Amino acid sequence: MKIAGIILLVLGILSTLGAIVGAANGHSTSFGGLAFVVLGAFLISRANKKKEEEEKKRQWAEQGSEEKE
């Protein structure tokens, strides 16, 4: 999920930069690349949160097993 987020983020940034350059040259452009930036950032954020949750769960399980011993 993190890799897909990075790919979408890069594509969104490139698309947005292209739209800015096109708008600066007076062409009609679409800033749809911003949607890819947002989606990519969300996927990266979600992947990081999921990793943190798994680590907390693992630590909690380790603490529970140490208390039983």
Secondary structure as UniProt FT lines:
FT   HELIX           2..24
FT   TURN            25..26
FT   HELIX           33..68
//
